[in-house]
């Protein structure tokens, strides 16, 4: 049903393949537009936007309010709110 297509990246001008399986995936997700950027330009764009696919996130040191062990959390802890390590947080249910 689908055939591989060669597209031109609007960012860098390089040719890239839009494979039949990628087209099928796009259709299954309801996407109607073809990709306009090659994979490396898409990845660079995500990284610049702060996309979290493989990107690093700033982590903050904290002490668990339940067990007292040091941990790292992805937000700035505040004095008026308890912080839990991942084990204690999971057990709080």
C-alpha positions, 0 to 999 in steps of 0.5 A: 500500500505504501512505498518509500518516498524521498523527501527534502528536509526544510531545515538542512536541505538534505534528502531523507527517506520516509519509509513505507512503515513510517507512513503506515505509523503516521496514518495509524496516529491520524497524522495527515502531514508528511515529516518536513525535517530529517531525523537529525534536524528533528532531534536537534529541534527537540533538544533546543526546545527542551524535549525530554527524549534522552535529554538531561533534566536538572536534578536537585538534592533533597532528603526524604521526609519519610526514611531520611536518606538523601535523594535527587528530585526533578524540582526545587524542594521547598521547606513547607512541602515534604519530599520523598525518595522514589521508594517511599513515594511509590509506597505512599499509594 
